[in-house]
Amino acid sequence: MKAHILATTAAAALLSACTSTPGGDMDPIADAAVDAAVSIPKGTGYFAADSSLPFHAPDWRAVSEDDYIPAFEQGMAIHKAEIEAIKANPAAPSFENTIVAYEKSGRMLGRVASMFYTLTGSNTNDRIKEIASEIGPRLTAHSDSITLDPVLFQRVKAVYDNRAAMTMTPEDAKLLEQTYDNMVHAGALLTEAQRERVKAINTELSTLTTEAGQLIAAAMSDQPVIFDNRSDLAGLSDGEIETAAALAVEKGFPGKFALPLQNTTQQPLLPAMTNRSAREKLFKASYHRADGTTDIDTRPLIAKIAELRAEKAALFGEDDWASYTMYDRMAEKPKTALDFMEQMVPALAATQRREAAILNEAIEADGGNYEVKPWDWYRYANRIKAERYDLDEDALTDYFQMDKVLEDGVFYMAEKLYGLTFERRSDIPTWHPDIWTYTVFDRDGSELGLFYFDPFQRPSKRGGAWMNAIVDQSHLWNTKPVIYNTLNIVKAPAGEVQLMTYDDVNTTFHEFGHALHGFFADQRYPSLSGTAVARDFVEYPSQVHEMWATYPEVLRNYAKHYETGETIPQSMVDRIAEASKFNQGYDFGETLEAALLDMRWAALSKEEAAALDTPEKVDEFERSALEDLGLEVSLVPPRYRSTYFNHIFSSPTGYSAGYYSYLWTQMLDHDSRKWFIDNGGLTRANGDHYRATVLSRGGTMDYFKMFENFAGRAPDVTPMLEARGLIAGDEAADSSVSDDGPATVGDAGM
């Protein structure tokens, strides 16, 4: 994700709530085992017990790659025995001996999965990839053997059916409801034959999505774009060209220059490159990276994934994958998400055409005899932005030194809003030497958790940015969170100051918003803790925290020129805000196009998906899906083409039928920004209120109600449309959003 929380596999996600420490006055699993005379094996090796390091942080020195397969196998065996003990318990099903016991099962397996899937995203290698390919389907089968176990389900159902007669806390009730709903969604109410087919589909999807994820990663990391001459890279800095020369040597092209691809369609170096043919070469290499133009072709994989998803949805009586998979979302129904996005298309299409005309004028004034193409767009958009708003992106970078952005910016914001303090430490092992580690202290001075910051791009890391919890907060286990943020910033040459782009700064604030969502968790049950929320809600708290990157008090504290120490001029800050509405035709357009493309894939019926039986038909489907949007996709391609859309094709679930979440949560984000500003901005009172109503609630309650508790009303889409420059303030109709979806905004043409 700009995104992104780490998506591993469905099985790993199921188990991630179990990376915790034993505690409490009772152990339903042990009691059930004794009562039913079920023998639960004892774990051996490193993963058999929780880490002895502070906060139970993993000791990466104690584990080798060869340890993972045996540990996974042992963890699955123990987990299976724990489930058998629950099933065999002669006592009548109760919340404690069934629901809580289920929640407490699988601890060792969770510890293994937590460490392993940290590596698959952040520091992988060929052996880790091999293990992932082998263990993914086995974890899926293991997960299915539990969630589709009819005897276990009958116990869960017995508790669920008796819920009206039970005394439970709201969190207890939510855990019971979620446990039941998840098992039904997994297939507990299907016939035996249908359940067996679901298991087979899940196993195949695990294999295919793992392979797709690895191919998508290889298409980025293993296919740098090679240039023969230094002149091809004219416009780049000497340091960037030297880095390109070094990468070329590393990849076996001495004397040449290599530019690596990033995960998105657009590439960050394009605006600076003055050689148009070189720009076109870089862009097209990105656009065609996995569509068979090179040796990597993901089209057969994604077609099969779409077919299996549609078939699985049909087994549940649903028309398509989107209808099946959105059952636990804030939006709930595909129509709600589609109506929300499609109401923005007319204004966005007009903006794209208008901005393209402006760029063509700039090209003509520059002596160019051509019309703007995607590889030209940002070069001229940035130039117009610089001229119109007197904003120099390169000059901005000089004020964003990485350590100051994190410690004097992000941490300062967290101290002012929430009373947090941070202490850097070097005694905790990490999975890579570039990682910075901090103890986080709460407002009362107590230890809140442990934070890892992993900022730099490297070949062993997948693209994008994300947050994940290695240890979840849980009162059940008395654990505090261990959380990491991962970014992909190009590391400065040795001896040079590490600077960041403005986008990097926003991403740093964004990902720490996810981290705060995890740190402020206040739940008993790990399954409901912190960021264990709906896919279309999880990005909301992170996006809100981007607002503080340019909040004057915060900005003045960290944005200091790396050479002179001068504070960033307020006039430059004002121009950032003014310029933010320019180029929304591309910035907003590529994201909306990707979200709509995702929904088109998820809306395929079983028969329609099966008809995509050749790579050429996949191309045609994508082409028609994009053309039907009514947007200028030839000028503004989607942020991700289908062939490298990692969010939706690299895990059995992931963001499929969910990429709209980034837009949905922008609505909540901009509406919340307005609330903060209207109520005094950066104050402890505001931070404490947001923490109490949103950040500490986890997945324990209805999301519309959660937002209403914070803002005092239903969410309103107007602030987002205004912030994007898609409507003026007086053009908005009543646009509050209820659980029936957003009200239609009036004519939003510009």
ZAKOL-196067 format. One line per field, with one value per residue (C-alpha): residue in one letter; residue number from 1; x, y, z. Coordinates in steps of 0.001 Angstrom, whole numbers. Each point is the difference from the previous one (the first is absolute). Example, Ala and Ser with C-alpha at 12.3 -4.5 7.8 and 13.67 -1.06 7.14 Angstrom:
BEGIN
res = a/s
n = 1/2
east = 12300/1370
north = -4500/3440
up = 7800/-660
***
This chain:
BEGIN
res = m/k/a/h/i/l/a/t/t/a/a/a/a/l/l/s/a/c/t/s/t/p/g/g/d/m/d/p/i/a/d/a/a/v/d/a/a/v/s/i/p/k/g/t/g/y/f/a/a/d/s/s/l/p/f/h/a/p/d/w/r/a/v/s/e/d/d/y/i/p/a/f/e/q/g/m/a/i/h/k/a/e/i/e/a/i/k/a/n/p/a/a/p/s/f/e/n/t/i/v/a/y/e/k/s/g/r/m/l/g/r/v/a/s/m/f/y/t/l/t/g/s/n/t/n/d/r/i/k/e/i/a/s/e/i/g/p/r/l/t/a/h/s/d/s/i/t/l/d/p/v/l/f/q/r/v/k/a/v/y/d/n/r/a/a/m/t/m/t/p/e/d/a/k/l/l/e/q/t/y/d/n/m/v/h/a/g/a/l/l/t/e/a/q/r/e/r/v/k/a/i/n/t/e/l/s/t/l/t/t/e/a/g/q/l/i/a/a/a/m/s/d/q/p/v/i/f/d/n/r/s/d/l/a/g/l/s/d/g/e/i/e/t/a/a/a/l/a/v/e/k/g/f/p/g/k/f/a/l/p/l/q/n/t/t/q/q/p/l/l/p/a/m/t/n/r/s/a/r/e/k/l/f/k/a/s/y/h/r/a/d/g/t/t/d/i/d/t/r/p/l/i/a/k/i/a/e/l/r/a/e/k/a/a/l/f/g/e/d/d/w/a/s/y/t/m/y/d/r/m/a/e/k/p/k/t/a/l/d/f/m/e/q/m/v/p/a/l/a/a/t/q/r/r/e/a/a/i/l/n/e/a/i/e/a/d/g/g/n/y/e/v/k/p/w/d/w/y/r/y/a/n/r/i/k/a/e/r/y/d/l/d/e/d/a/l/t/d/y/f/q/m/d/k/v/l/e/d/g/v/f/y/m/a/e/k/l/y/g/l/t/f/e/r/r/s/d/i/p/t/w/h/p/d/i/w/t/y/t/v/f/d/r/d/g/s/e/l/g/l/f/y/f/d/p/f/q/r/p/s/k/r/g/g/a/w/m/n/a/i/v/d/q/s/h/l/w/n/t/k/p/v/i/y/n/t/l/n/i/v/k/a/p/a/g/e/v/q/l/m/t/y/d/d/v/n/t/t/f/h/e/f/g/h/a/l/h/g/f/f/a/d/q/r/y/p/s/l/s/g/t/a/v/a/r/d/f/v/e/y/p/s/q/v/h/e/m/w/a/t/y/p/e/v/l/r/n/y/a/k/h/y/e/t/g/e/t/i/p/q/s/m/v/d/r/i/a/e/a/s/k/f/n/q/g/y/d/f/g/e/t/l/e/a/a/l/l/d/m/r/w/a/a/l/s/k/e/e/a/a/a/l/d/t/p/e/k/v/d/e/f/e/r/s/a/l/e/d/l/g/l/e/v/s/l/v/p/p/r/y/r/s/t/y/f/n/h/i/f/s/s/p/t/g/y/s/a/g/y/y/s/y/l/w/t/q/m/l/d/h/d/s/r/k/w/f/i/d/n/g/g/l/t/r/a/n/g/d/h/y/r/a/t/v/l/s/r/g/g/t/m/d/y/f/k/m/f/e/n/f/a/g/r/a/p/d/v/t/p/m/l/e/a/r/g/l/i/a/g/d/e/a/a/d/s/s/v/s/d/d/g/p/a/t/v/g/d/a/g/m
n = 1/2/3/4/5/6/7/8/9/10/11/12/13/14/15/16/17/18/19/20/21/22/23/24/25/26/27/28/29/30/31/32/33/34/35/36/37/38/39/40/41/42/43/44/45/46/47/48/49/50/51/52/53/54/55/56/57/58/59/60/61/62/63/64/65/66/67/68/69/70/71/72/73/74/75/76/77/78/79/80/81/82/83/84/85/86/87/88/89/90/91/92/93/94/95/96/97/98/99/100/101/102/103/104/105/106/107/108/109/110/111/112/113/114/115/116/117/118/119/120/121/122/123/124/125/126/127/128/129/130/131/132/133/134/135/136/137/138/139/140/141/142/143/144/145/146/147/148/149/150/151/152/153/154/155/156/157/158/159/160/161/162/163/164/165/166/167/168/169/170/171/172/173/174/175/176/177/178/179/180/181/182/183/184/185/186/187/188/189/190/191/192/193/194/195/196/197/198/199/200/201/202/203/204/205/206/207/208/209/210/211/212/213/214/215/216/217/218/219/220/221/222/223/224/225/226/227/228/229/230/231/232/233/234/235/236/237/238/239/240/241/242/243/244/245/246/247/248/249/250/251/252/253/254/255/256/257/258/259/260/261/262/263/264/265/266/267/268/269/270/271/272/273/274/275/276/277/278/279/280/281/282/283/284/285/286/287/288/289/290/291/292/293/294/295/296/297/298/299/300/301/302/303/304/305/306/307/308/309/310/311/312/313/314/315/316/317/318/319/320/321/322/323/324/325/326/327/328/329/330/331/332/333/334/335/336/337/338/339/340/341/342/343/344/345/346/347/348/349/350/351/352/353/354/355/356/357/358/359/360/361/362/363/364/365/366/367/368/369/370/371/372/373/374/375/376/377/378/379/380/381/382/383/384/385/386/387/388/389/390/391/392/393/394/395/396/397/398/399/400/401/402/403/404/405/406/407/408/409/410/411/412/413/414/415/416/417/418/419/420/421/422/423/424/425/426/427/428/429/430/431/432/433/434/435/436/437/438/439/440/441/442/443/444/445/446/447/448/449/450/451/452/453/454/455/456/457/458/459/460/461/462/463/464/465/466/467/468/469/470/471/472/473/474/475/476/477/478/479/480/481/482/483/484/485/486/487/488/489/490/491/492/493/494/495/496/497/498/499/500/501/502/503/504/505/506/507/508/509/510/511/512/513/514/515/516/517/518/519/520/521/522/523/524/525/526/527/528/529/530/531/532/533/534/535/536/537/538/539/540/541/542/543/544/545/546/547/548/549/550/551/552/553/554/555/556/557/558/559/560/561/562/563/564/565/566/567/568/569/570/571/572/573/574/575/576/577/578/579/580/581/582/583/584/585/586/587/588/589/590/591/592/593/594/595/596/597/598/599/600/601/602/603/604/605/606/607/608/609/610/611/612/613/614/615/616/617/618/619/620/621/622/623/624/625/626/627/628/629/630/631/632/633/634/635/636/637/638/639/640/641/642/643/644/645/646/647/648/649/650/651/652/653/654/655/656/657/658/659/660/661/662/663/664/665/666/667/668/669/670/671/672/673/674/675/676/677/678/679/680/681/682/683/684/685/686/687/688/689/690/691/692/693/694/695/696/697/698/699/700/701/702/703/704/705/706/707/708/709/710/711/712/713/714/715/716/717/718/719/720/721/722/723/724/725/726/727/728/729/730/731/732/733/734/735/736/737/738/739/740/741/742/743/744/745/746/747/748/749/750
east = 0/889/-1313/-56/-198/1990/-2220/1475/-2367/-3484/1382/2677/-2590/-2176/2897/1465/-2097/1811/3501/-334/958/-1968/-1802/-3281/-1644/-1391/994/-3023/2205/1896/-3242/-1629/2992/-143/-3762/104/3293/1422/3767/1366/3645/2586/1880/3768/2588/2/-3677/-1275/-13/-355/3147/1859/937/-1790/-3618/513/1668/1333/3665/997/3425/-1575/-1765/1369/-1867/153/-1995/-3201/-1439/413/-1389/-3011/-659/277/-2134/-2738/40/-342/-2726/-1934/233/-1274/-3007/-620/-18/-2680/-2103/336/-834/-2924/-1296/-2764/1327/577/1602/3100/517/-728/364/2808/1704/-125/1432/2858/965/2892/2490/3145/-1167/-698/3527/1486/-2269/690/3755/-110/-2409/1986/2886/-2039/-863/3026/3101/-677/2329/-289/-290/-2689/-1920/259/-1302/-2871/-996/78/-1621/-2718/-2312/643/-964/-3118/-965/669/-2145/-2819/153/-900/-2406/-1889/-53/-3708/421/1819/-2600/-2840/1573/482/-3566/-1375/1600/-1121/-3599/-77/1510/-3215/27/3666/1646/2871/2005/-382/3425/-1023/-3104/2031/2470/-2856/-1684/3251/984/-3398/-155/3527/-758/-3226/1897/2617/-2726/-1280/-3611/859/-517/2914/666/-34/2363/2435/-59/588/3019/1397/-565/1644/3071/302/-494/2739/2404/-972/11/3377/1373/-1630/1466/3458/-240/-1270/2901/2463/-1459/976/3267/1495/-688/1886/-132/3414/1294/3152/1100/283/-1798/-3108/-249/464/-1853/741/2448/3584/-819/-2987/2084/2780/-2552/-1315/3529/593/-3288/939/3257/-1901/-2427/2758/56/3302/409/-3752/-2659/-2930/-3129/-2052/-3770/-2251/-3341/-2276/-494/1532/3686/1500/2938/-2088/-631/3704/1029/445/466/-3546/852/1651/-3129/-2128/2284/-187/-3766/-734/2292/-2075/-3328/884/2071/-2175/-2225/2154/2061/2888/419/-2412/-3698/-2540/-3085/-709/362/-2329/-2618/18/-137/-3038/-1671/516/-1223/-3157/-599/428/-2477/-2508/245/-1285/-2849/1603/90/3673/3090/-674/-3412/1520/3095/-1453/-2135/2005/794/-1223/-1575/-1348/-1257/1782/-2686/790/3677/-677/-2554/2465/2744/-2091/-1471/3504/649/-1581/1936/3191/-298/-484/3017/2160/-922/522/3386/1120/-756/2076/2894/-214/286/3124/1490/-661/1530/3023/422/-1402/-1837/-2056/-2931/377/412/152/3818/-176/-2800/1853/2945/-2253/-2460/2863/1333/-3408/-418/3421/-825/-3588/612/3708/587/3271/-335/3778/324/-2686/2078/2836/-2232/-899/2870/-1135/949/-1547/-3179/-444/1184/-764/-3060/-1890/1021/-576/-3519/-606/1253/-2179/-3166/314/2751/2314/3788/2623/3404/2286/1686/2631/-350/-2900/952/-1639/-437/2240/2740/-1712/-2906/-399/-1625/-1836/-1785/-3294/-1124/-3616/-1291/428/3616/-747/1335/-2534/1850/2955/344/2224/613/1189/283/2293/-570/1920/-285/-1195/-3030/-3267/-1124/-2266/-362/-1817/-442/-264/-145/2393/-1587/-3576/-1336/-2215/-1329/-672/3740/1191/2050/1033/369/3176/-519/2027/-336/1561/726/1957/2180/3126/2971/2394/3607/2327/970/-2915/-2900/-3118/-2725/-3614/-2458/-3234/-1812/2376/-822/-3732/522/1974/-2816/-2539/1655/501/-3735/-398/2539/-1957/-3134/1911/1702/-3249/-1863/-1829/-1594/-161/-63/2769/-2486/-1616/3124/1381/-48/-2167/-2761/-1838/2078/-1838/621/3613/1486/-2040/2090/3215/-1243/-1178/3516/1341/-1612/2597/2902/-780/-1637/1969/1089/1173/1619/1993/1385/1463/277/3471/2360/2601/2875/-1068/-2377/-2528/-3622/-2128/-1554/-3711/-492/1297/-2391/-2902/949/28/-3637/-920/1747/-1587/-3146/1960/584/-2894/-899/2968/583/-3610/-774/2535/-1265/-3674/701/1827/-2852/-2609/2144/216/-3795/-403/2157/-1953/-3354/619/-2494/1213/-725/1570/3177/278/-170/3312/1902/2835/2413/-1474/-3469/1447/1436/-3341/-1878/2319/-179/-3787/-343/2183/-1576/-3470/975/-334/3388/3046/1815/2292/1439/-462/471/-1050/2426/312/-818/-1598/3258/1855/-2913/1653/-2717/-2698/1831/2817/-2109/-3206/-1907/2193/-1501/-2045/-3353/1551/2371/-2834/803/2712/-2631/-2742/2323/1125/-3591/234/3477/-822/-3183/2059/2624/-2763/-1111/3540/429/-3456/797/3400/2431/3024/-1150/142/-3744/-581/2548/-1448/-3496/1125/1882/-3035/-2571/1966/3625/-628/-3170/1480/-2653/-2405/-2898/-1905/2215/-2667/-740/3706/310/-3147/1426/3036/-1531/-3491/-1637/110/2987/-207/1627/139/3358/1730/-1411/976/3493/471/-1171/-2868/-2705/-105/-1535/-3248/-507/-531/-3436/-849/2636/-88/675/-2039/212/-2131/2886/869/-2675/408/1934/-1438/1644/3680/1333/2877
north = 0/3373/-2273/-2008/-2304/-3221/-2432/-3493/-2914/-667/-2651/2270/2707/-2483/-896/3449/633/-2757/1501/560/-906/-2340/1531/374/-2044/-2761/-2005/-1510/-2010/-1696/-594/-1475/-2242/-1401/-513/-1712/-1852/1558/33/3354/-252/2235/2306/-175/2411/3780/430/-2185/2944/3733/2010/1022/3342/3205/64/-3608/1405/-2763/-913/-130/-1385/-3150/-1180/-1305/-587/-3744/432/1221/-3112/-2207/2800/484/-3745/-195/3106/-1442/-3289/1759/2273/-2963/-1779/3097/57/-3699/722/2651/-2357/-2889/1996/-1853/3209/1892/2634/3337/3286/-875/-3642/542/3619/1081/-3376/396/3508/-1292/-2858/25/2103/-1767/-32/3710/711/-1873/1712/3427/-239/-1808/2359/2979/-1401/-767/3680/1717/-2147/-2949/-2248/-3057/-2405/2084/66/-3780/-424/2412/-1967/-3252/1102/2302/-2768/-2070/2887/559/-3660/123/3103/-1591/-3162/2159/2609/-2667/-2602/-849/-1156/3168/2087/-1691/1037/3567/53/-1283/2934/2434/-1222/438/3499/1766/-1864/721/2821/1314/3167/1795/-1321/-3560/368/1316/-2888/-2519/1663/210/-3601/-1253/2255/-917/-3710/457/2090/-2743/-2514/-1520/-50/-1554/-3641/-2367/-144/3783/303/-2391/2051/3192/-1634/-956/3514/1574/-2207/768/3727/-58/-1548/2298/3236/-808/-604/3180/2026/-1351/641/3536/624/-1473/2151/3010/-1054/-2221/2172/3292/2173/98/3146/72/3580/2497/2507/-2184/976/3724/1921/-2442/960/-1244/-2176/-1571/-697/-1537/-2206/-1048/-870/-2082/-1872/-748/-1582/-2004/-1252/-976/3066/1763/3326/466/1514/-1773/1570/-2233/-156/919/-1679/2614/743/3472/111/2648/928/781/3712/792/-1778/2416/-2677/-768/-3323/-1115/1008/-2013/-3018/103/471/-2768/-2394/706/-296/-3271/-1566/-3102/-291/-2376/2726/-1398/-3516/795/-416/-14/-5/-3764/146/2934/-1468/-3249/1866/1953/-3200/-1799/2980/237/-3733/224/2881/-2048/-2843/2458/1107/3361/1538/908/207/3597/-900/-2934/1648/3354/-1561/1582/3370/3383/491/-3603/-87/467/2459/2314/92/358/2787/1808/-169/531/3261/1476/-1132/2928/2648/-2023/-608/3721/740/-2467/1580/3508/-807/-1838/3140/2074/-2446/43/3789/-326/-2549/2270/2954/-2198/-627/-3507/-1334/-2615/-405/-1081/-3710/-1699/140/3770/783/504/1758/2772/-126/561/2823/1726/-524/1548/2994/508/-491/845/-3461/-1841/-3685/-440/3013/-1488/-3150/1997/642/-3635/-1815/-3501/-156/3420/-922/-3039/1285/3741/-401/-3262/-540/3673/-258/-3114/1772/3066/-1898/-3059/667/-2713/18/-2142/-1401/-1472/-3255/-2273/-3140/-1609/-2267/849/-1757/2541/2363/3071/-166/2568/-1135/2039/-603/1898/1478/895/3294/-1243/-1049/-3730/-2122/-157/-2208/-486/1679/-989/2425/-1691/2839/-1028/-1647/-3232/-2951/-2300/2200/187/3390/2456/890/-1753/-587/-3298/-1204/-2779/-191/1193/1877/-2318/77/-3713/-616/3213/918/3378/655/-462/1858/853/2538/-824/2514/-167/3122/-77/-9/2904/-793/-556/3260/1989/1360/-2127/2235/-812/1185/1646/-3226/-1972/2334/-517/-3750/74/1821/-2327/-3236/1282/644/-3756/-557/2221/-2000/-3048/1634/1437/-3304/-745/-3383/-3286/-2133/132/-694/3383/1928/3135/-161/-3154/2031/18/399/3211/1501/-924/2733/2729/633/-82/2521/2405/169/1256/3362/674/-175/3561/1287/3213/-840/-3487/1092/2756/-2531/-2426/1684/1517/494/-2741/2421/3340/-1134/2546/-840/-576/3343/325/1261/-3311/-1860/2090/-783/-3732/298/2100/-2380/-3103/410/160/-3183/-1844/-1249/-2338/-309/-808/-1507/-2812/-1117/146/-1920/-2712/-250/-293/-2530/-2080/37/-1067/-3045/-724/397/-2833/-2835/-3579/-289/3342/-804/-3443/1616/1845/-3093/1601/2855/1933/-155/1307/2955/624/-181/2550/2259/7/348/3109/1521/-410/2243/3156/1267/950/-3285/369/3101/-1103/-3759/-1664/32/-3756/-2016/-3379/-1782/1600/834/-1513/1234/-2143/-3020/-896/-1488/-2027/3041/3097/3166/-1794/1784/2338/2412/2526/107/2593/2326/-879/715/3259/1094/-793/1518/3413/253/-719/2569/2566/-1088/387/3466/1122/-1155/1581/-2215/-1520/-277/-2751/291/-742/-2812/-1589/203/-1652/-2656/-744/-122/-1508/-1022/-2102/-1724/-2632/-2091/9/2032/1245/2330/2580/181/328/2933/1579/-291/1913/2669/239/-729/-2229/368/2572/-442/3762/774/-2689/1274/3553/-1050/-1766/3061/-1973/2338/3506/482/1483/-2819/-2727/-1308/-1771/-2721/-1714/-3716/-2564/-3752/15/1675/3542/2374/1140/3226/2437/836/43/1237/2454
up = 0/-211/1791/969/3537/-1100/-1946/225/-555/1264/2310/1410/551/1858/2254/501/3103/1843/257/3704/3525/2295/2907/1831/2691/-2199/-3036/-1772/-2332/2811/1919/-3085/-650/3530/-84/-3377/557/-3182/-183/-1180/-1123/1604/-2305/-352/-1339/-114/-858/2839/2398/-277/-489/3141/-1570/1079/-1191/-1195/-3108/-2257/257/-3649/964/1391/-3156/-3290/-3238/625/3198/-1647/-1654/3120/2171/-2255/63/3768/442/-2209/1887/3360/-1328/-1385/3372/1777/-2296/625/3727/-474/-2118/2438/3108/1666/1590/-1758/-2408/1717/-894/2055/-976/-3689/-1197/2348/-336/-3787/316/2146/-2315/-2455/1946/-1171/-3596/285/1206/-2959/-2529/1461/-441/-3320/-1733/1221/-2044/-3117/-341/1472/-443/-2253/-1976/-2208/2938/1706/-3282/-278/3540/-682/-3097/1951/3227/-1370/-1290/3128/2265/-2067/284/3733/376/-1990/2087/2997/-1360/-1971/2784/491/3608/1025/-1806/1852/3285/-1236/-1327/3299/1824/-2698/68/3794/-44/1040/3312/723/1922/-2083/-376/-3358/-993/945/-2148/-2927/238/24/-2965/-1962/740/-1174/-3068/-1078/178/-1963/-2538/-212/-894/3238/-1276/-3358/-846/533/-3742/-226/2972/-1631/-3180/2012/1626/-3394/-1354/3043/-357/-3688/612/2615/-2490/-2859/1984/1542/-3478/-1302/2857/-643/-3740/580/2372/-2502/-2780/2084/1630/-2701/-3044/293/-3095/-1683/-1708/-2095/408/2823/-2234/177/3663/-514/2667/2793/2719/-24/3001/-1759/-3096/2095/1710/-3432/-1123/3123/-473/-3597/1180/2610/-2666/-2422/-2273/766/-1746/-307/2256/1684/1457/2291/-279/2903/586/-1609/-3689/236/903/2321/-2246/-3092/746/241/-3221/-2906/-2684/-1198/-1643/3242/1913/-2378/360/3806/53/-2488/1851/3092/-1801/-1753/2782/512/-3079/-2051/-1665/2047/1378/2841/-747/2802/-2249/189/3792/571/-2335/1938/3326/-1222/-1199/3316/2001/-2099/368/3758/168/-2008/2521/2596/-2244/-802/-3469/140/2172/1041/1412/1875/1416/1127/2741/2841/-1583/1113/-3442/91/-3603/-3347/-1115/2924/-930/-3732/453/2238/-2644/-3114/1256/-284/-3587/-1926/1898/-160/-3757/-577/2185/-1940/-3326/1320/1506/-3143/-2014/2423/-319/-3795/77/2132/-2394/-2970/1827/677/-3733/77/-3023/1798/2341/3589/723/3396/9/-521/2420/3261/-1591/-1284/2888/2423/-2143/-110/3707/603/-2193/1091/3691/101/1455/-624/930/184/2275/2250/444/1557/3028/601/1716/898/3660/622/-1881/2240/3365/-202/-2212/446/3622/821/-1388/2107/3115/-527/-889/2221/2545/-1351/334/-1727/872/-2629/923/-1546/2121/-1925/-2933/-3323/-3341/-1779/1238/-1528/2467/2781/3256/2652/3271/18/3331/723/1400/3578/-620/-191/-2844/-2809/-2486/-2336/-3405/-2937/-2887/-3213/-2548/-2858/-3336/-588/-2404/2802/766/-1909/-1264/1765/3661/2813/3721/1792/3594/961/3453/480/2998/2072/3557/-384/-148/1650/-3054/-1340/-3713/-2021/-3280/-3066/-2811/-3348/-2780/-3258/-63/-2136/2370/-380/-949/2940/1661/-1408/2039/-367/-1417/-818/-2610/1054/-948/2233/2874/-489/-128/3247/1797/-1646/1077/3524/90/-490/2766/2397/-809/1217/2978/1373/-203/3236/-610/1867/-3118/-2613/-2814/681/946/-1631/-3784/-58/-1643/-3317/-3137/-859/3430/701/-2223/1652/3162/-2024/-2557/2693/1394/-3322/811/2675/-2486/-1113/3159/718/3556/-969/-3253/1681/2444/-2540/-3403/295/-2926/276/-707/1480/2742/-1273/761/-3073/-991/730/-3533/-1322/2294/-1236/-3568/777/1073/-3028/-2384/1532/-2109/-3245/-1992/1609/-3463/326/3744/810/-3389/91/3408/-935/-3193/1919/2500/-2735/-1880/3165/335/-3637/661/3169/-1797/-2482/111/7/-3723/-907/1907/-1586/-3451/625/-1055/-1980/767/-2909/1564/3264/-1936/-1684/3295/1600/-3051/-149/3780/-45/-3100/1502/2909/-2051/1175/-2073/624/-3017/1658/3611/317/3265/2896/-497/-3082/620/-739/2945/2292/3064/2378/-1578/-1445/2425/2798/62/1252/494/-1456/-2676/-293/2530/-1712/120/3725/-595/-1451/2485/2886/-1614/459/3723/119/-1494/2028/3130/-957/-113/3484/1389/-1505/1115/3537/481/-1912/1718/3614/2610/472/-3685/-18/3117/-1509/-3256/1951/2179/-2811/-2907/553/3115/-1200/-2319/-1719/2930/-1389/-3039/-2052/-781/3718/758/-2384/1416/3530/-1211/-2235/1485/-3371/-3063/-2366/-2783/-3423/-746/1701/-2072/-3293/919/1078/-3328/-1881/-1536/1309/1388/3405/-1305/-2535/2567/725/3232/13/3346/-37/1868/150/-3154/-1835/-1069/-1137/-3583/-409/-2509/-3323/888/-3316/100
***
